[in-house]
Amino acid sequence: MTLPPDMLEGGDEGGPGHLTGVEFYRCMSEKGRRGRKAARVDAGDAADLQRVADAFRAVQTDRRNVNSLLELCAVYERSTEAPVLHVAAEAICRTLQMLAEEGLWVSHGARAVFAEEEAGAALCAWVCGVAEAFRGRSLQLLGVPDLAPVGFNALLQCVRMTAREQRAEGAAFVYPAEQVLALVAHLCEHVDPGTPAYELLDEAVNSYRDVRFYAVRALARVAQGCRAQPGADVAQRYRRVFAILSEIAMETDAEVASGAAELTPHFVDGAVLPAALASTAQHLHEFSACWLEVLQGISQHAPALHRPLLAIVNERIMPYLPNPCLLADYLTDSYNAGGLVSLLALHGLFTLMHRHNLDYPAFFAKLYQLLDANILHCRYRRRFCRLFALFMTSTHMPAYLVAAFVKRMARL
């Protein structure tokens, strides 16, 4: 949500620049939320909203009142009410953006704006510290279901502001990937799947190509860290990584050309973005590297994830790997494990054999072993029967093997 234009302009006494706290909030709610009715504001919240309105007006009117940014951050730090946090976050983002446009907030070398060069550099460093604290508080909000949207939106706005600030400097553009990494790492360390923060991240990564690219890279780094230094909660961390990664939708050049998929826009626009972000092949490479890292970690530390992973490998993972045969070791190990894990590995392994020329002579022998009375009473029996019918259509099966399967099925 953005501040309405009339709130960013000063005015005479009683004009837009002198709104009360409640009017400030209602104006943002009505205009920023496209006409939706604003929530009720109690007396305590009204006082905080008034502080936000006064502090924002002070720094917007005169940049020498930049210390008013501390009042905005103080409200953002102590409040636990979504309306107050939302307005405070928006005011802080707008203030940081105004300071960046005037050279008071830069991350690649300080540019003085006051008479003394040293004073200008010190101010830039101070504003950078305030921005870092703002991002830290926003990360904390991700763990609170009712407040997660406020924190998540604030973090995305920080990514965009950092990118804009770099363009204003004229320096070589570097995508603020470390902020995306911090967001993903915090979710994997502290927030459980199924919460609003995960839904918001799923929506962001599937809506913006650049966010998806760096989120996938961040997940690979988190998974690598889990495997290098496993702790008591390593299985839980892998479960969180899997919850994010399994919801990421990819596309190939062929799908885009046929109209089966569309290229999503970039969240950070108007900049000379890294060439990798425009390459579908590079996106698929990052996706492949991430899944291969996660597969290794799951095999070692989170075996409970085998079943949900194998349930999606054939439709959501394998088609988007540049070299699907890299899954051969994982699928054969799963197929040899027995039980439901073997059943779920059937389809992926058969696809590698049928479409990618994987040589696995023991496939039908293992399939024969799976045929027992229990297979017709398991959760995935319908899936197994459908796949079994597909396997039996193979023209490479010798007659004696077909006869063996017929005899086995007749005894069940």
PADO-366248 format. One record per residue (C-alpha): x, y, z; residue in three letters. Coordinates in nm, 2 decimals. Each point is the difference from the previous one (the first is absolute). Layout:
PADO-366248
       x       y       z  kolba
       X       Y       Z    ALA
...
END
This chain:
PADO-366248
       x       y       z  kolba
    0.00    0.00    0.00    MET
    0.13    0.35   -0.08    THR
   -0.07    0.34    0.15    LEU
   -0.26    0.20   -0.19    PRO
    0.17    0.29   -0.18    PRO
   -0.18    0.27    0.19    ASP
    0.16   -0.13    0.33    MET
    0.34    0.06   -0.14    LEU
   -0.06    0.36   -0.06    GLU
    0.02    0.27    0.26    GLY
   -0.29    0.24    0.05    GLY
   -0.14    0.28    0.20    ASP
   -0.14   -0.06    0.35    GLU
   -0.28   -0.24   -0.03    GLY
    0.11   -0.12   -0.34    GLY
    0.12   -0.35   -0.09    PRO
    0.33    0.06    0.16    GLY
   -0.17    0.05    0.34    HIS
   -0.22   -0.31    0.02    LEU
   -0.07   -0.15    0.34    THR
    0.13   -0.35    0.07    GLY
   -0.34   -0.16   -0.06    VAL
   -0.05    0.20   -0.32    GLU
    0.35   -0.10   -0.11    PHE
   -0.09   -0.37    0.04    TYR
   -0.34    0.03   -0.16    ARG
    0.13    0.19   -0.30    CYS
    0.26   -0.28   -0.05    MET
   -0.26   -0.27    0.04    SER
   -0.25    0.15   -0.23    GLU
    0.24    0.10   -0.28    LYS
    0.27   -0.26    0.04    GLY
   -0.24   -0.28    0.04    ARG
   -0.21    0.11   -0.30    ARG
   -0.30    0.10    0.19    GLY
   -0.03   -0.28    0.25    ARG
   -0.13    0.11    0.34    LYS
    0.26    0.08    0.26    ALA
    0.01   -0.20    0.32    ALA
   -0.12    0.16    0.33    ARG
    0.28    0.18    0.19    VAL
   -0.01    0.01    0.38    ASP
    0.14    0.28    0.22    ALA
    0.35   -0.17    0.05    GLY
    0.04   -0.06   -0.37    ASP
   -0.11    0.36   -0.08    ALA
    0.28    0.13    0.22    ALA
    0.26   -0.20   -0.18    ASP
   -0.15    0.09   -0.34    LEU
    0.02    0.37    0.10    GLN
    0.37   -0.05    0.09    ARG
    0.06   -0.16   -0.34    VAL
   -0.18    0.28   -0.18    ALA
    0.19    0.28    0.19    ASP
    0.34   -0.17   -0.05    ALA
   -0.06   -0.06   -0.37    PHE
   -0.12    0.35   -0.06    ARG
    0.30    0.14    0.19    ALA
    0.26   -0.18   -0.21    VAL
   -0.19    0.06   -0.32    GLN
   -0.02    0.37    0.06    THR
    0.36    0.06    0.11    ASP
    0.28   -0.26   -0.05    ARG
    0.18    0.14    0.31    ARG
   -0.27   -0.18    0.19    ASN
    0.14   -0.33   -0.11    VAL
    0.01   -0.11    0.37    ASN
   -0.38   -0.04   -0.03    SER
    0.08   -0.33   -0.18    LEU
    0.09   -0.13    0.35    LEU
   -0.36    0.07    0.11    GLU
   -0.14   -0.19   -0.29    LEU
    0.23   -0.30    0.07    CYS
   -0.09    0.01    0.37    ALA
   -0.37   -0.03   -0.08    VAL
    0.08   -0.28   -0.25    TYR
    0.21   -0.18    0.27    GLU
   -0.24    0.01    0.29    ARG
   -0.35   -0.03   -0.16    SER
   -0.18   -0.33   -0.04    THR
   -0.30    0.13   -0.20    GLU
   -0.01   -0.06   -0.37    ALA
   -0.15    0.35   -0.09    PRO
    0.27    0.19    0.19    VAL
    0.28   -0.23   -0.13    LEU
   -0.13    0.04   -0.36    HIS
   -0.01    0.37    0.01    VAL
    0.34    0.03    0.18    ALA
    0.17   -0.24   -0.25    ALA
   -0.14    0.20   -0.29    GLU
    0.11    0.33    0.15    ALA
    0.35   -0.14    0.07    ILE
    0.03   -0.13   -0.36    CYS
   -0.11    0.33   -0.14    ARG
    0.25    0.19    0.22    THR
    0.29   -0.23   -0.09    LEU
   -0.09    0.04   -0.37    GLN
    0.00    0.38    0.03    MET
    0.33   -0.01    0.18    LEU
    0.15   -0.22   -0.27    ALA
   -0.11    0.23   -0.27    GLU
    0.18    0.29    0.17    GLU
    0.32   -0.21    0.06    GLY
   -0.06   -0.04    0.37    LEU
   -0.01   -0.38   -0.02    TRP
    0.25   -0.18   -0.22    VAL
    0.15   -0.34    0.05    SER
    0.30    0.03   -0.24    HIS
    0.19    0.30    0.11    GLY
   -0.14    0.30    0.19    ALA
   -0.07    0.32   -0.19    ARG
   -0.01    0.31    0.22    ALA
   -0.29    0.23   -0.02    VAL
    0.08    0.24    0.27    PHE
    0.29    0.25    0.02    ALA
    0.24   -0.25    0.16    GLU
    0.09   -0.32   -0.18    GLU
    0.06   -0.19    0.32    GLU
   -0.34    0.10    0.14    ALA
   -0.18   -0.12   -0.31    GLY
    0.18   -0.33    0.01    ALA
   -0.09   -0.05    0.36    ALA
   -0.37    0.08   -0.07    LEU
    0.00   -0.26   -0.28    CYS
    0.14   -0.26    0.23    ALA
   -0.26    0.08    0.26    TRP
   -0.29   -0.03   -0.24    VAL
    0.15   -0.33   -0.12    CYS
   -0.01   -0.13    0.36    GLY
   -0.36    0.11    0.03    VAL
   -0.09   -0.18   -0.32    ALA
    0.17   -0.32    0.13    GLU
   -0.20    0.02    0.32    ALA
   -0.32    0.05   -0.19    PHE
    0.07   -0.32   -0.20    ARG
    0.08   -0.19    0.31    GLY
   -0.33    0.10    0.16    ARG
   -0.18   -0.10   -0.32    SER
    0.16   -0.34    0.01    LEU
   -0.13   -0.05    0.35    GLN
   -0.36    0.08   -0.11    LEU
    0.01   -0.30   -0.24    LEU
   -0.05   -0.23    0.29    GLY
   -0.33    0.17    0.11    VAL
   -0.28   -0.12   -0.23    PRO
   -0.21    0.32    0.02    ASP
    0.31    0.23   -0.05    LEU
    0.19   -0.21   -0.26    ALA
   -0.15    0.20   -0.30    PRO
    0.14    0.32    0.15    VAL
    0.35   -0.13    0.05    GLY
    0.01   -0.18   -0.33    PHE
   -0.12    0.30   -0.20    ASN
    0.26    0.22    0.18    ALA
    0.28   -0.24   -0.09    LEU
   -0.09    0.00   -0.36    LEU
   -0.02    0.37   -0.01    GLN
    0.35    0.01    0.15    CYS
    0.12   -0.21   -0.29    VAL
   -0.15    0.24   -0.25    ARG
    0.13    0.31    0.19    MET
    0.35   -0.14    0.01    THR
    0.00   -0.07   -0.37    ALA
   -0.13    0.35   -0.07    ARG
    0.26    0.16    0.22    GLU
    0.28   -0.18   -0.19    GLN
   -0.14    0.13   -0.33    ARG
    0.00    0.36    0.14    ALA
    0.36   -0.04    0.09    GLU
    0.10   -0.09   -0.35    GLY
    0.22   -0.28    0.12    ALA
    0.01   -0.36   -0.15    ALA
   -0.33   -0.16    0.09    PHE
    0.01   -0.28    0.25    VAL
   -0.33   -0.18    0.07    TYR
   -0.08    0.02    0.38    PRO
    0.00   -0.39    0.02    ALA
    0.12    0.00    0.36    GLU
   -0.34    0.14    0.11    GLN
   -0.18   -0.28   -0.18    VAL
    0.24   -0.25    0.16    LEU
   -0.07    0.15    0.35    ALA
   -0.38   -0.03   -0.06    LEU
    0.02   -0.36   -0.12    VAL
    0.25   -0.10    0.27    ALA
   -0.21    0.15    0.28    HIS
   -0.31   -0.20   -0.12    LEU
    0.20   -0.32   -0.01    CYS
    0.15    0.06    0.35    GLU
   -0.30    0.14    0.19    HIS
   -0.34   -0.03   -0.17    VAL
   -0.20   -0.31   -0.06    ASP
   -0.17   -0.09   -0.33    PRO
   -0.36    0.07   -0.04    GLY
    0.02    0.35    0.14    THR
   -0.08    0.32   -0.20    PRO
    0.37    0.08   -0.05    ALA
    0.04   -0.31   -0.21    TYR
   -0.31    0.08   -0.20    GLU
    0.14    0.35   -0.07    LEU
    0.34   -0.13   -0.10    LEU
   -0.17   -0.26   -0.23    ASP
   -0.19    0.28   -0.17    GLU
    0.30    0.22   -0.04    ALA
    0.23   -0.26   -0.14    VAL
   -0.26   -0.11   -0.25    ASN
   -0.08    0.36   -0.10    SER
    0.35    0.14   -0.05    TYR
    0.28   -0.17   -0.19    ARG
    0.28    0.18    0.19    ASP
   -0.14   -0.08    0.34    VAL
   -0.04   -0.36   -0.10    ARG
    0.36   -0.02   -0.13    PHE
    0.16    0.12    0.32    TYR
   -0.25   -0.18    0.22    ALA
    0.10   -0.33   -0.16    VAL
    0.37    0.09    0.04    ARG
   -0.07    0.09    0.36    ALA
   -0.17   -0.34    0.07    LEU
    0.30   -0.18   -0.15    ALA
    0.23    0.19    0.24    ARG
   -0.23   -0.08    0.29    VAL
   -0.01   -0.37   -0.09    ALA
    0.38    0.00   -0.04    GLN
    0.04    0.15    0.34    GLY
   -0.23   -0.25    0.16    CYS
    0.20   -0.29   -0.15    ARG
    0.33    0.15    0.10    ALA
   -0.10    0.07    0.36    GLN
   -0.30   -0.21    0.09    PRO
   -0.16    0.09    0.33    GLY
   -0.27   -0.15    0.21    ALA
   -0.27    0.17   -0.21    ASP
    0.16   -0.09   -0.34    VAL
   -0.31   -0.21   -0.11    ALA
   -0.23    0.29    0.08    GLN
    0.22    0.24   -0.20    ARG
   -0.01   -0.23   -0.30    TYR
   -0.38   -0.03    0.04    ARG
   -0.02    0.38   -0.03    ARG
    0.24    0.01   -0.30    VAL
   -0.21   -0.26   -0.17    PHE
   -0.33    0.18    0.08    ALA
    0.13    0.31   -0.19    ILE
    0.18   -0.18   -0.28    LEU
   -0.28   -0.24   -0.08    SER
   -0.24    0.29   -0.08    GLU
    0.23    0.18   -0.25    ILE
   -0.12   -0.02   -0.35    ALA
    0.25    0.00   -0.29    MET
   -0.03    0.02   -0.38    GLU
    0.21   -0.11   -0.29    THR
    0.06    0.19   -0.32    ASP
   -0.22   -0.25   -0.18    ALA
   -0.29    0.06    0.23    GLU
    0.03    0.37   -0.04    VAL
    0.02   -0.03   -0.38    ALA
   -0.31   -0.22   -0.01    SER
   -0.20    0.23    0.23    GLY
   -0.02   -0.27    0.27    ALA
    0.19    0.24    0.24    ALA
    0.07    0.37    0.03    GLU
    0.31    0.18    0.10    LEU
   -0.07    0.19    0.32    THR
    0.13    0.36    0.04    PRO
    0.28    0.12    0.22    HIS
   -0.07    0.15    0.33    PHE
    0.30    0.23   -0.03    VAL
   -0.05    0.18   -0.33    ASP
    0.15    0.28   -0.18    GLY
    0.36   -0.11    0.06    ALA
    0.27   -0.18   -0.19    VAL
   -0.07   -0.34    0.17    LEU
    0.26   -0.28   -0.01    PRO
   -0.02   -0.20   -0.32    ALA
   -0.08   -0.32    0.19    ALA
   -0.34    0.13    0.09    LEU
   -0.10    0.02   -0.37    ALA
    0.12   -0.35   -0.07    SER
   -0.25   -0.28    0.04    THR
    0.28   -0.25   -0.02    ALA
    0.17    0.17    0.30    GLN
   -0.32   -0.01    0.20    HIS
   -0.03   -0.37   -0.06    LEU
    0.37   -0.05    0.09    HIS
   -0.06    0.16    0.34    GLU
   -0.32   -0.20    0.05    PHE
    0.19   -0.33   -0.08    SER
    0.30    0.09    0.23    ALA
   -0.24    0.08    0.28    CYS
   -0.20   -0.33   -0.03    TRP
    0.31   -0.21   -0.02    LEU
    0.13    0.16    0.32    GLU
   -0.33   -0.05    0.17    VAL
   -0.02   -0.36   -0.11    LEU
    0.34   -0.08    0.16    GLN
   -0.11    0.16    0.32    GLY
   -0.34   -0.18    0.01    ILE
    0.17   -0.33   -0.05    SER
    0.23    0.06    0.29    GLN
   -0.20    0.19    0.25    HIS
   -0.38    0.01   -0.09    ALA
   -0.12   -0.34   -0.13    PRO
   -0.36    0.09    0.09    ALA
    0.00    0.23   -0.30    LEU
    0.06   -0.28   -0.25    HIS
   -0.36   -0.07   -0.06    ARG
   -0.12    0.36   -0.06    PRO
    0.30    0.06   -0.22    LEU
   -0.04   -0.31   -0.21    LEU
   -0.37    0.09   -0.04    ALA
    0.10    0.32   -0.20    ILE
    0.33   -0.10   -0.16    VAL
   -0.15   -0.11   -0.33    ASN
   -0.22    0.30   -0.07    GLU
    0.16    0.29    0.19    ARG
    0.37   -0.07    0.01    ILE
    0.12   -0.23   -0.28    MET
   -0.13    0.20   -0.30    PRO
    0.19    0.31    0.11    TYR
    0.34   -0.16    0.06    LEU
    0.25    0.05   -0.29    PRO
    0.13   -0.35    0.07    ASN
   -0.28   -0.22    0.16    PRO
    0.23   -0.30    0.02    CYS
    0.17    0.17    0.30    LEU
   -0.30   -0.13    0.19    LEU
    0.09   -0.36   -0.09    ALA
    0.19   -0.07    0.32    ASP
   -0.27    0.14    0.23    TYR
   -0.28   -0.18   -0.19    LEU
    0.18   -0.34   -0.01    THR
    0.08    0.02    0.37    ASP
   -0.36    0.09    0.07    SER
   -0.12   -0.29   -0.22    TYR
    0.23   -0.24    0.19    ASN
   -0.12    0.12    0.34    ALA
   -0.33   -0.20   -0.02    GLY
   -0.35    0.07    0.11    GLY
   -0.18    0.32   -0.09    LEU
    0.32    0.18   -0.08    VAL
    0.07   -0.25   -0.28    SER
   -0.35    0.03   -0.13    LEU
    0.03    0.38   -0.02    LEU
    0.34   -0.02   -0.18    ALA
   -0.15   -0.22   -0.27    LEU
   -0.12    0.27   -0.23    HIS
    0.31    0.22    0.01    GLY
    0.23   -0.29   -0.06    LEU
   -0.21   -0.13   -0.29    PHE
    0.00    0.35   -0.15    THR
    0.38    0.01    0.01    LEU
    0.02   -0.34   -0.17    MET
   -0.27    0.08   -0.26    HIS
    0.09    0.36   -0.09    ARG
    0.36    0.04    0.10    HIS
    0.15   -0.34   -0.08    ASN
    0.09   -0.09    0.36    LEU
    0.13   -0.36    0.02    ASP
   -0.15   -0.18    0.30    TYR
   -0.04   -0.37   -0.07    PRO
   -0.14   -0.08    0.34    ALA
   -0.31    0.22   -0.04    PHE
   -0.24   -0.28   -0.08    PHE
    0.15   -0.24    0.26    ALA
   -0.06    0.26    0.26    LYS
   -0.35    0.07   -0.13    LEU
   -0.07   -0.38    0.03    TYR
    0.10    0.01    0.36    GLN
   -0.24    0.29    0.07    LEU
   -0.30   -0.21   -0.11    LEU
   -0.15   -0.14    0.32    ASP
   -0.33    0.02    0.18    ALA
    0.10    0.31    0.19    ASN
    0.04    0.21   -0.32    ILE
   -0.37   -0.02   -0.06    LEU
   -0.08    0.15    0.34    HIS
    0.25    0.28    0.02    CYS
   -0.08    0.37   -0.04    ARG
    0.14    0.02   -0.35    TYR
   -0.15   -0.32   -0.14    ARG
   -0.19    0.19   -0.28    ARG
    0.32    0.17   -0.10    ARG
    0.19   -0.33   -0.01    PHE
   -0.27   -0.17   -0.21    CYS
    0.01    0.28   -0.25    ARG
    0.38   -0.01   -0.02    LEU
    0.01   -0.38   -0.01    PHE
   -0.23    0.00   -0.31    ALA
    0.23    0.25   -0.16    LEU
    0.31   -0.21    0.07    PHE
   -0.16   -0.31   -0.15    MET
   -0.04    0.18   -0.33    THR
    0.38   -0.01   -0.05    SER
    0.10   -0.18   -0.32    THR
    0.33   -0.10    0.15    HIS
   -0.14   -0.25    0.25    MET
    0.08   -0.36   -0.09    PRO
   -0.29   -0.25    0.00    ALA
    0.12   -0.19    0.31    TYR
    0.00    0.32    0.20    LEU
   -0.35    0.09   -0.11    VAL
   -0.11   -0.35    0.10    ALA
    0.16    0.03    0.34    ALA
   -0.19    0.33    0.06    PHE
   -0.33   -0.16   -0.11    VAL
    0.05   -0.29    0.23    LYS
    0.10    0.23    0.29    ARG
   -0.31    0.22   -0.05    MET
   -0.23   -0.31   -0.02    ALA
    0.12   -0.10    0.35    ARG
   -0.08    0.33    0.17    LEU
END
